[in-house]
Amino acid sequence: MRQHIDATLGSGNLREAVLLPPGEDLNEWLAVNTVDFYNAISVLYGTLAEYCVDAQCPAMCAGPKYEYRWADGAAIKKPIRCSAPRYVEYLFEWVEKQVDDPKLFPQGATGVGAFPPGFQDAVKKIFTRLFRVYAHVYHSHFARVVDLGAEAHLNTLFKHFVYFTNAFSLVKREELAPLGELVDGILGVARPTAARNEEGAGRGEGESA
């Protein structure tokens, strides 16, 4: 499976790269890619960490209309407002706990029953939250990304993310709203006026499904 991922990504065909290889287990494919996408956004954010600081990003926002609040359902049950770097720190620690949990992400597991019943729901929550990092980076740090000469890298990572989450319905449409126009452009989806107006409504977000 790893060889298939590396080979298809090397070909430059991201639409092909996200497809489930013939004969492969869906949950195993989701598991491997979840780790890969987490690692990719973690490294990308690391290049911006010195610019995404409490003073500059006092809230985890994606533009003026969207703010995310953190809760993990365990240590922090009630959604809290926190700075963007603190939110990302909470998020990355939470993702690492998920993927390092052998009961949720069993190592080398294949076949029916190898993954727990709630595995795909957990994957959806991980991808939904990882999207928020992309949303924050595009809205708050894109100029810095351009200064660093990393915009092509960011755009490629996000395009890959969009193709994958779309192929397996991992992130709900309403969660994509902060970058809705960009997402639709990647997927080649026409955007009616009503959809653009709905995205202008905005909302605060806490611990979500």
N, C-alpha and C positions, 0 to 999 in steps of 0.2 A: 504493500500500500504506500509506504514512504517513497518507493521508487516511482510509483505512478504520480504522486503529488509533485515530486521534483521534476519529473519529465514533462508533465503538462504545463507547469508554471514556466519552465524553461522555454517552452514553445511560444509563450506570449499569448496564448489563447485562454484567457481567464474564464470565459463561459464554459469551455471544455473542462478546465481544471477543477471546477466545483462539482461536476457531475459524479454521481456514485458509480464507481467502476463496476463492470459486470462481475457478478459473483461475490461481491464484497458485502459485508454486514453493514446495514445503515447505521446502527448505533456505534459501531467501531469507527466508521467514517466520520460521524459527528464528533466523537471523542478526540480523535487525532487532530481534526481541524480546529476544534475548540482550543486546544492547547496552542496550536500554531497561530491562530488569530490573536489569542491573548499575548503571546510572546511578541508578535509584530507590533501591536499597539503599545505594549509596554516599552519596547525599545524606542519607538517613535516619540512617545511622550517623554522619555528620558532625555532626548535631545532638546526638549523645550522646558525641562523642569526648572532651570535657572531663571526663566522668564515668567513661568506660571507660579507666582508666589502670592502669599496672603494679601499683601498690599495691593497688588494689581488685579487679583481675582478673588475678592472677598466672598463670592458665592459661586456655586457650580452652575453657570449659566450657559445657554446656547442662544446668544442674542438677547435682546431686551425683553422678549416675551416668554422665555422658557427658563425655569430654574429647577434644579433637581435637589432633593433633600435625601439624606442618607438614613437608612435603617437596614439591618441585616436579619431582623426577626429573632436574634439571639442576644448578643451583648447590647445592641441598640434596637430596642423594639419600637420606639416612637421616632418617626422621622425627625431628623435634626438638620438645621441649616448650618452649613459649614463652608469653608473656603474651597475653591476648586482643587488646590493641591491636596488638601485634607480629604476631600471626597475621593479623589483618584487613589490616594493611599489606602483609604478604607476599601475601595473597590478592588484594587489589585490584591490586597491581603485576602479579601473574601473569595476572589476567584481562585487564588492559589490553594485555599483550604478546600474548595470544591474539587478541583482537579487532582489534589493530592489525597483525597478520601478514597481508599480502595473499594469501599462499599458503593460509592457513586460512580467512580471512574475506575473499574477493575482493570488491572494491568494484564494485557494479553488476552482479554476476554473476547470470545466470539460465540455466535450462535444464540438461539432462543433461551432466555432466562439468564444470560450472562450479565446483563445490565438490569438494574432495578426498575420497577414500573414507572417511577417518577423521573427517570433519566432525561428523557426528551424535554420535559417541562423545565428541568434544571438548566439544560443547555439553552433553551429559549430565554430564560432569565439572564444568563451570563451574556448572551449576545445582545440582548436589549440594553444591558448596562454598559457593555463595551461601546455600543453605538454612541452613548452620551459623551465619551471621551473624544470621539471623532467630531461630534457636534460642537463641543467646547473648543477644540483646536481650530476648526474652520471659522467659527464665529469670533474667537478671541485672539487667536495667534497666527492666523494665516499670513499676515504681513511679515511676521518673524520667520515663518516657514520659507517664504519667498526670499527673504534676506539670506537665509542659510542655504539657498539653492536646493531645497528639499521638496519643492511643491510637486514635482513629477513623482517622487517616491510616495508622498502622502496620497496623491490622487490614485496611484496604482493600488496602494494598500486598500484604500476605501472602495475602489471599484471592485476589487476582489471580494471584499467584505459584503458589498451589496449583492453581487451575483450569488454568493454562497447563501446568505440569509434569505434571499428571494427564492432560490431554488428549493429550499426546505422549509419555507414559511416560518422563520425563526423570530422575526421581529414584526410586531403589528404595525399596520400602516400609520396609525395615530402617533406611535412612538417615533416614527421617521420624520414627522412634520418639521422639526427645526432645519432639516436639510432636504425637505421634500422636493424642491425644484432640482437640486443636484442629483438626488436619487432617481427621479423620473427621467432626467437627462441620460443617466447611465443606462437605465433599462429601456429607454426609447419609448416612454409612456407619455401620451399627450396629457397636458394639464389643463382641465377646464377652469374657468374663472372661479367657479364655486369652490373648488379645491384650494385655490390660492387664498381665497378669502377666509376659509376655515382655518388655515394655518396661522392666520394673523391673530386668532383668538388667544392662543397661548395658555399655559397652565403651570402651576407649581407641581412638582412631582416628589413623592416620597418613595417608600419601599413599594415596588410594584411587581405585578406578575410577569 
